[in-house]
Amino acid sequence: MNDFPVRRNTVLLAAAMAMQSATFQLSAAMSSITFVLVTGISSLLGLGPALTMVAAALTALPAGRLMDRIGRIPVLAGGFFAGALGTALMGLGARNHSSLAAIPGFILLGAAGATGQLARAAAGDMYPPERRARGITYVLFGSVFGAILGPLVFGPTLRGRELSAETLVLPWLVATGLMLIAAVIVINIRPDPKRIAESIEAARGILPAAALSPAVPLTEILRRPGVAMAVISGVASFATMAAVMNLTGYVVVQQHHHPQHLVFPIIGAHVLGMYMLMPAVGWIVDRAGRLRTMASGLAVLAVSTAGLTWFESVIPVAVLLFGLGLGWNFSFVAATSQLADLAAPTERGKLLGFNDFIAGLSGAVLVVLGGFVLDDFGVAALALGASTVALAPIAFILVSGRRMAFRNSRRTGSHSGNSGESTSGR
């Protein structure tokens, strides 16, 4: 591991994530509003974010497979270039009130988001299993700087201006520049993290013999003990977080009647919750276990979402959105670490891509349903419904984890049971 520039690559990946994070804030804050202002259809306010999430879902698995074949960096760079084109089309659509331009923009932005999220595969590649959760969080921690950059960049472009489609042109074009910067950054990462992973695991002798041959089918990977629980946690946390986050901008501006520039501090607080404590979360995941952390994260996420029922002012909503992000942080890092533990380097991108595929589709369904619920029944129904989705998997995760640990202890004895804690979640 010391033969590779792991620290340099980690910093570069984190910098690229900062650029994506800033763009992500604009998308979260203004996608619903952009769609409504361009199309004039308020009842479909969730459709814009849903297009982005469906595109992300459909991109995630093929992008993950391609990463396993040609490496992480070409796919990441291609995704960021696609995001630059997508944000430019969003600006063009807003300028001309053109759905024909904006809709492909939503789609390309989703594809970019899917490939950007797979940066965690590259992060996990560069660190051994006992430090993998921390390695992933080091890279994702770069998004904290994006959380700071987003309000600084996008807030002034909207402050004091009447909300209209034309007002949104400049923010989307600024986002184009940020995505181009991210693409240039990742191109300079060498060697490809997949090569580092193969070298580390082969040198340590922790790669199973089967993994040295071509990767096994995805269906076989999904049957491995512990994989299903991690996928369920990842899907539930992402879908709930994405649905609530993408509708928050509309709630704050159109239902609570706050000025549009105040959306960015709220979304910034959310992104800080998602990423600010990443290094500490990685340490907790490695120490406390994967499954306990998944369940705890889902509980925090559910409580924060339910709180939106009772609070409307900016600061309490920002605090709740911070909690929403923090809950996702715990469950997402734990799920990602467990999936990375249970996959070889030639399987990791494919497995994480499948997880993102299911999560993206689930998030798209929830954001569309959430849009209808919000329009017909109000914020309380949206908040309590999303909270229920987050709470539902907790019992399954904990019970299944205990059963798996019990079976492992009976089959392999106490020594094997202890060594399996990192993947069973303790």
C-alpha positions as CSV (number, residue, x, y, z in Angstrom):
1,M,0.0,0.0,0.0
2,N,2.9,2.3,0.8
3,D,4.1,1.9,-2.8
4,F,1.0,3.7,-4.1
5,P,0.1,7.4,-3.7
6,V,-3.0,6.6,-1.7
7,R,-3.0,9.9,0.2
8,R,-2.7,12.0,-3.0
9,N,-5.5,9.9,-4.7
10,T,-7.7,10.2,-1.7
11,V,-7.3,14.0,-1.6
12,L,-8.1,14.3,-5.3
13,L,-11.2,12.1,-5.1
14,A,-12.3,14.2,-2.1
15,A,-11.8,17.4,-4.1
16,A,-13.9,15.9,-7.0
17,M,-16.6,15.0,-4.5
18,A,-16.6,18.6,-3.2
19,M,-17.4,19.9,-6.7
20,Q,-20.2,17.3,-7.1
21,S,-21.5,18.1,-3.7
22,A,-21.9,21.8,-4.5
23,T,-23.8,20.9,-7.7
24,F,-25.8,18.3,-5.8
25,Q,-27.1,21.1,-3.5
26,L,-28.4,23.1,-6.5
27,S,-30.1,20.0,-7.8
28,A,-31.7,19.2,-4.4
29,A,-32.8,22.8,-3.9
30,M,-34.0,23.7,-7.4
31,S,-34.9,20.6,-9.4
32,S,-38.5,20.6,-8.4
33,I,-38.8,24.3,-8.8
34,T,-37.1,24.2,-12.2
35,F,-39.4,21.6,-13.4
36,V,-42.5,23.5,-12.3
37,L,-41.3,26.8,-13.7
38,V,-40.3,25.3,-17.1
39,T,-43.4,23.1,-17.6
40,G,-46.0,25.0,-15.6
41,I,-47.3,21.8,-14.0
42,S,-47.3,22.0,-10.2
43,S,-49.0,18.7,-9.6
44,L,-45.9,16.9,-11.1
45,L,-43.4,18.8,-9.0
46,G,-41.7,15.5,-8.0
47,L,-41.2,14.4,-11.6
48,G,-38.0,16.4,-12.3
49,P,-36.1,14.9,-9.4
50,A,-37.6,11.5,-10.2
51,L,-36.2,11.7,-13.7
52,T,-32.8,12.4,-12.2
53,M,-33.1,9.4,-9.8
54,V,-34.4,7.0,-12.5
55,A,-31.5,8.0,-14.7
56,A,-29.1,7.5,-11.8
57,A,-30.6,4.1,-11.1
58,L,-30.4,2.9,-14.7
59,T,-26.8,4.2,-14.9
60,A,-25.5,2.8,-11.7
61,L,-25.3,-0.9,-12.5
62,P,-23.8,-0.6,-16.0
63,A,-21.4,2.0,-14.7
64,G,-20.4,-0.3,-11.9
65,R,-19.8,-3.2,-14.3
66,L,-17.8,-0.9,-16.6
67,M,-15.7,0.2,-13.6
68,D,-14.9,-3.5,-12.9
69,R,-13.8,-3.9,-16.5
70,I,-11.8,-0.8,-17.4
71,G,-11.2,0.8,-14.0
72,R,-12.7,3.5,-11.8
73,I,-11.2,6.7,-13.2
74,P,-12.5,6.6,-16.9
75,V,-16.0,6.0,-15.7
76,L,-15.9,8.7,-13.0
77,A,-14.5,11.3,-15.5
78,G,-17.1,10.4,-18.1
79,G,-19.8,10.8,-15.5
80,F,-18.6,14.3,-14.5
81,F,-18.5,15.4,-18.2
82,A,-22.1,14.1,-18.6
83,G,-23.0,16.2,-15.6
84,A,-21.5,19.3,-17.1
85,L,-23.6,18.8,-20.3
86,G,-26.7,18.1,-18.2
87,T,-26.4,21.2,-16.1
88,A,-25.8,23.3,-19.3
89,L,-29.0,21.8,-20.7
90,M,-30.9,22.7,-17.6
91,G,-29.8,26.3,-17.9
92,L,-30.8,26.3,-21.6
93,G,-34.2,24.8,-20.7
94,A,-34.8,27.5,-18.0
95,R,-33.7,30.2,-20.4
96,N,-36.1,29.1,-23.2
97,H,-38.8,27.5,-21.1
98,S,-38.0,24.3,-23.0
99,S,-38.9,20.9,-21.6
100,L,-37.0,19.4,-24.6
101,A,-33.8,20.8,-23.2
102,A,-34.5,20.5,-19.5
103,I,-35.6,16.8,-19.5
104,P,-32.3,15.5,-21.0
105,G,-30.6,17.7,-18.5
106,F,-32.3,16.0,-15.6
107,I,-31.4,12.7,-17.1
108,L,-27.7,13.5,-17.6
109,L,-27.5,15.0,-14.1
110,G,-28.8,11.7,-12.8
111,A,-26.2,9.7,-14.7
112,A,-23.5,12.0,-13.3
113,G,-24.8,11.5,-9.8
114,A,-24.7,7.7,-10.2
115,T,-21.1,7.6,-11.3
116,G,-20.1,10.1,-8.7
117,Q,-21.5,8.0,-6.0
118,L,-19.4,5.1,-7.2
119,A,-16.4,7.1,-6.2
120,R,-16.8,5.2,-2.9
121,A,-15.8,2.0,-4.8
122,A,-12.5,3.7,-5.7
123,A,-12.1,4.9,-2.1
124,G,-12.7,1.4,-0.7
125,D,-10.2,0.0,-3.2
126,M,-7.3,1.9,-1.7
127,Y,-7.6,0.7,1.9
128,P,-7.5,-2.7,3.6
129,P,-10.7,-4.1,5.2
130,E,-9.9,-3.0,8.7
131,R,-9.6,0.6,7.5
132,R,-12.0,0.5,4.6
133,A,-14.9,2.3,6.3
134,R,-12.5,5.1,7.2
135,G,-11.0,5.2,3.7
136,I,-14.5,5.6,2.2
137,T,-15.3,8.4,4.6
138,Y,-12.1,10.3,3.9
139,V,-13.2,10.6,0.3
140,L,-16.8,11.4,1.0
141,F,-15.6,14.0,3.6
142,G,-14.7,16.2,0.6
143,S,-18.4,16.8,0.2
144,V,-18.3,18.9,3.4
145,F,-16.3,21.5,1.4
146,G,-19.0,21.3,-1.3
147,A,-21.6,22.0,1.4
148,I,-19.7,25.2,2.2
149,L,-19.1,26.1,-1.4
150,G,-22.7,25.6,-2.6
151,P,-24.3,28.4,-0.6
152,L,-21.3,30.7,-1.2
153,V,-21.6,30.2,-5.0
154,F,-25.3,29.7,-5.6
155,G,-26.8,31.9,-2.9
156,P,-25.7,35.2,-4.4
157,T,-27.0,34.2,-7.9
158,L,-30.6,34.1,-6.5
159,R,-30.5,36.7,-3.6
160,G,-32.9,39.6,-4.2
161,R,-34.2,38.3,-7.5
162,E,-37.7,37.4,-8.3
163,L,-38.2,33.7,-8.7
164,S,-38.6,32.7,-12.4
165,A,-37.2,30.3,-14.9
166,E,-34.8,32.9,-16.2
167,T,-33.5,33.5,-12.7
168,L,-32.3,29.8,-12.6
169,V,-30.1,30.1,-15.8
170,L,-27.0,31.4,-14.0
171,P,-26.9,28.9,-11.2
172,W,-27.2,26.0,-13.6
173,L,-24.3,27.4,-15.8
174,V,-22.2,27.8,-12.7
175,A,-22.8,24.2,-11.9
176,T,-21.5,23.3,-15.4
177,G,-18.2,24.8,-14.5
178,L,-18.0,22.9,-11.2
179,M,-18.7,19.6,-12.9
180,L,-15.9,20.3,-15.5
181,I,-13.5,21.0,-12.7
182,A,-14.4,17.6,-11.1
183,A,-13.8,15.8,-14.3
184,V,-10.3,17.4,-14.7
185,I,-9.5,16.5,-11.1
186,V,-10.3,12.7,-11.4
187,I,-8.4,12.4,-14.7
188,N,-5.2,13.2,-12.6
189,I,-5.7,10.2,-10.2
190,R,-3.0,7.6,-10.9
191,P,-2.8,4.6,-10.7
192,D,-6.4,3.5,-11.0
193,P,-7.7,2.6,-7.5
194,K,-8.8,-0.8,-8.8
195,R,-5.1,-1.7,-9.5
196,I,-4.3,-0.6,-5.9
197,A,-7.0,-2.9,-4.5
198,E,-5.8,-5.9,-6.5
199,S,-2.3,-5.4,-5.3
200,I,-3.2,-4.9,-1.6
201,E,-5.5,-7.9,-1.4
202,A,-3.2,-10.2,-3.3
203,A,-0.2,-9.2,-1.2
204,R,-2.1,-9.8,2.1
205,G,-3.5,-13.1,0.9
206,I,-7.1,-12.1,1.7
207,L,-8.5,-12.6,-1.7
208,P,-10.3,-15.9,-2.0
209,A,-9.2,-18.1,-4.8
210,A,-12.5,-17.8,-6.7
211,A,-12.1,-14.1,-6.8
212,L,-8.8,-14.4,-8.7
213,S,-10.9,-15.8,-11.6
214,P,-13.5,-13.8,-13.5
215,A,-16.1,-12.3,-11.2
216,V,-19.1,-14.5,-10.2
217,P,-22.6,-13.7,-11.3
218,L,-24.4,-10.9,-9.4
219,T,-27.1,-13.3,-8.3
220,E,-24.5,-15.4,-6.5
221,I,-23.0,-12.4,-4.8
222,L,-26.5,-11.3,-3.6
223,R,-27.0,-14.6,-1.9
224,R,-23.9,-14.2,0.3
225,P,-24.8,-13.8,4.0
226,G,-25.0,-10.2,4.9
227,V,-25.4,-8.7,1.4
228,A,-29.2,-8.5,1.5
229,M,-29.3,-6.7,4.8
230,A,-26.8,-4.1,3.5
231,V,-28.7,-3.6,0.3
232,I,-32.0,-3.1,2.3
233,S,-30.4,-0.6,4.6
234,G,-28.8,1.3,1.7
235,V,-32.0,1.4,-0.3
236,A,-34.2,2.5,2.5
237,S,-31.9,5.2,3.7
238,F,-31.2,6.6,0.3
239,A,-34.8,6.5,-0.9
240,T,-36.1,8.2,2.2
241,M,-33.4,10.8,2.3
242,A,-33.6,11.6,-1.5
243,A,-37.4,12.0,-1.5
244,V,-37.5,14.3,1.5
245,M,-34.4,16.3,0.4
246,N,-35.6,16.9,-3.2
247,L,-39.0,18.1,-2.0
248,T,-37.6,20.4,0.7
249,G,-36.9,23.3,-1.7
250,Y,-40.5,23.3,-2.8
251,V,-41.8,23.0,0.7
252,V,-39.7,25.9,2.0
253,V,-40.4,28.3,-0.8
254,Q,-43.9,27.5,-2.0
255,Q,-45.6,26.2,1.2
256,H,-43.7,28.0,4.0
257,H,-43.1,31.1,1.8
258,H,-39.5,31.7,2.7
259,P,-37.2,33.6,0.2
260,Q,-35.7,31.2,-2.3
261,H,-32.1,32.0,-1.4
262,L,-32.7,30.5,2.1
263,V,-33.1,27.1,0.6
264,F,-29.3,26.9,0.1
265,P,-28.4,27.2,3.9
266,I,-31.0,24.5,4.6
267,I,-29.7,22.2,2.0
268,G,-26.1,23.1,3.0
269,A,-27.0,22.0,6.6
270,H,-28.3,18.7,5.1
271,V,-25.1,18.1,3.2
272,L,-23.1,18.9,6.3
273,G,-25.1,16.2,8.1
274,M,-24.4,13.8,5.3
275,Y,-20.6,14.3,5.2
276,M,-19.2,16.5,8.0
277,L,-18.8,13.7,10.5
278,M,-17.7,11.1,7.9
279,P,-14.3,10.4,9.5
280,A,-15.9,9.8,12.9
281,V,-18.7,7.7,11.4
282,G,-16.1,5.6,9.6
283,W,-14.3,4.9,12.9
284,I,-17.7,4.1,14.6
285,V,-18.6,1.7,11.8
286,D,-15.3,-0.1,12.0
287,R,-15.5,-0.3,15.8
288,A,-19.2,-0.8,16.5
289,G,-20.1,-3.0,13.6
290,R,-21.9,-2.7,10.3
291,L,-25.5,-3.8,11.2
292,R,-25.8,-1.9,14.5
293,T,-24.8,1.3,12.7
294,M,-27.2,0.7,9.8
295,A,-30.1,0.3,12.2
296,S,-29.1,3.4,14.2
297,G,-28.8,5.5,11.1
298,L,-32.2,4.5,9.9
299,A,-33.7,5.4,13.3
300,V,-32.0,8.9,13.3
301,L,-33.2,9.4,9.8
302,A,-36.8,8.5,10.7
303,V,-37.0,10.8,13.7
304,S,-35.6,13.7,11.7
305,T,-38.0,13.2,8.9
306,A,-41.0,13.0,11.3
307,G,-39.9,16.3,12.9
308,L,-40.8,18.2,9.7
309,T,-44.4,17.7,10.7
310,W,-44.1,20.3,13.5
311,F,-41.5,22.9,12.4
312,E,-41.7,25.5,9.6
313,S,-39.1,28.2,10.3
314,V,-35.7,28.1,8.7
315,I,-33.4,27.1,11.6
316,P,-35.5,24.2,12.9
317,V,-35.9,22.8,9.4
318,A,-32.2,23.1,8.8
319,V,-31.5,21.2,12.0
320,L,-33.9,18.5,10.9
321,L,-32.3,18.3,7.5
322,F,-28.9,18.0,9.2
323,G,-30.3,15.0,11.1
324,L,-31.7,13.6,7.9
325,G,-28.3,13.7,6.4
326,L,-26.6,12.3,9.5
327,G,-28.9,9.3,9.7
328,W,-28.2,8.6,6.0
329,N,-24.5,9.0,6.7
330,F,-24.4,6.3,9.4
331,S,-26.6,3.8,7.4
332,F,-24.9,4.5,4.0
333,V,-21.3,4.2,5.3
334,A,-22.1,1.0,7.2
335,A,-24.0,-0.5,4.2
336,T,-21.2,0.4,1.7
337,S,-18.5,-1.0,4.0
338,Q,-20.3,-4.3,4.4
339,L,-20.9,-4.6,0.6
340,A,-17.3,-3.8,-0.1
341,D,-16.2,-6.4,2.5
342,L,-18.3,-9.1,0.9
343,A,-17.0,-8.4,-2.7
344,A,-13.7,-8.9,-4.5
345,P,-12.2,-5.9,-6.4
346,T,-13.6,-7.4,-9.7
347,E,-17.1,-7.6,-8.1
348,R,-17.2,-4.4,-6.0
349,G,-18.3,-1.9,-8.7
350,K,-21.0,-4.3,-9.9
351,L,-22.4,-4.9,-6.4
352,L,-22.4,-1.2,-5.4
353,G,-23.9,-0.3,-8.8
354,F,-26.8,-2.8,-8.2
355,N,-27.4,-1.3,-4.8
356,D,-27.5,2.2,-6.3
357,F,-29.8,0.9,-9.1
358,I,-32.4,-0.3,-6.6
359,A,-32.0,2.7,-4.4
360,G,-32.4,5.1,-7.3
361,L,-35.5,3.5,-8.5
362,S,-37.0,3.4,-5.0
363,G,-36.1,7.0,-4.5
364,A,-37.7,8.0,-7.8
365,V,-40.9,6.2,-6.8
366,L,-40.9,7.9,-3.4
367,V,-40.2,11.4,-4.7
368,V,-43.1,11.1,-7.3
369,L,-45.5,9.7,-4.6
370,G,-44.2,12.3,-2.2
371,G,-45.0,15.1,-4.7
372,F,-48.6,13.9,-5.0
373,V,-48.9,13.5,-1.2
374,L,-47.5,16.9,-0.6
375,D,-49.8,18.5,-3.2
376,D,-52.9,16.8,-1.9
377,F,-52.4,16.2,1.8
378,G,-49.6,18.5,3.0
379,V,-46.2,18.3,4.7
380,A,-47.3,16.2,7.6
381,A,-48.4,13.3,5.4
382,L,-45.1,13.4,3.5
383,A,-43.0,13.5,6.7
384,L,-44.8,10.7,8.5
385,G,-44.9,8.5,5.4
386,A,-41.2,8.9,4.7
387,S,-40.4,8.2,8.4
388,T,-42.3,4.9,8.2
389,V,-40.3,3.8,5.2
390,A,-37.1,4.4,7.1
391,L,-38.3,2.6,10.2
392,A,-39.6,-0.5,8.4
393,P,-36.3,-2.3,7.8
394,I,-34.7,-1.9,11.2
395,A,-36.3,-5.1,12.8
396,F,-35.4,-7.2,9.8
397,I,-31.8,-6.0,9.8
398,L,-31.3,-6.6,13.6
399,V,-33.0,-10.0,13.7
400,S,-31.4,-11.3,10.5
401,G,-28.0,-10.1,11.8
402,R,-28.4,-12.1,15.0
403,R,-29.5,-15.2,13.2
404,M,-26.5,-15.0,10.9
405,A,-24.1,-14.5,13.8
406,F,-25.7,-17.4,15.6
407,R,-25.3,-19.7,12.6
408,N,-21.7,-18.6,12.1
409,S,-20.9,-19.2,15.7
410,R,-22.3,-22.7,15.6
411,R,-20.7,-23.6,12.3
412,T,-17.2,-22.1,12.7
413,G,-16.7,-21.7,16.5
414,S,-16.0,-18.7,18.5
415,H,-12.8,-17.7,16.6
416,S,-14.5,-17.6,13.3
417,G,-17.5,-15.8,14.8
418,N,-15.3,-13.0,16.1
419,S,-13.5,-12.6,12.8
420,G,-16.8,-12.4,11.0
421,E,-18.0,-9.5,13.1
422,S,-16.8,-6.9,10.6
423,T,-19.2,-8.3,8.0
424,S,-22.1,-9.4,10.1
425,G,-22.2,-6.1,11.9
426,R,-21.7,-7.6,15.4
